[in-house]
Amino acid sequence: MANSRRFFGVVRRKLLRRSPSRITIIRSASETTKEDIAAIKIQAFFRGHLGRRAFRALKSLVKLQAVARGVLVRRQARIALHCMHALARLQVRVRARQILSSH
């Protein structure tokens, strides 16, 4: 659990490090050169790549959490079933004594 939080924190910090202030804003279309357009496309593709990589990491983290939670839920269900079975046996004993004591 602590490892997953730490991993999520690392991914979040990497995503937040790319602040909107780094984005190049070009005011008019007449000022754009081929180099500017190429740089913008490269930045866009690279940011997309980073986003996909972070999403893939988060998706695998979610799957890992689901597996861990499934194990915990199955354990809780097994304990609850065991307790219910014990209560049912106790109830049978109490009712048997009541029947024997009434006769």
Steps between C-alpha positions, in 0.01 A plus 500: 500500500780740589689409183195573287453840667866583444480391135184703444671801661796467263270483196295795626812712557627420150169605351480818707857592408381575148346834582287695252757782511734289286253492212601727217220736397523646152285809453440507126529255216728731301774474767513120491789343321545139400739459792236630745237266360745208514592585861133521598427162337799340671389639837145381444610148406741481793235620747260245357764231543555601865126507562452153352791365703362648823153366419643153437680512836185611679297231325739229616491649849120482500516135394743427782269671749206295371693177553601600853148612590357178356726298729387705800132469410527123456669473838227710666231289333664179621516634859138620487384162366691321775340721768152452355550123494613508864193705597272256316655205689457687829138573416437130426648402837293758690177392331582132563545574873174694505317207344661249738429714807133551402440121481 
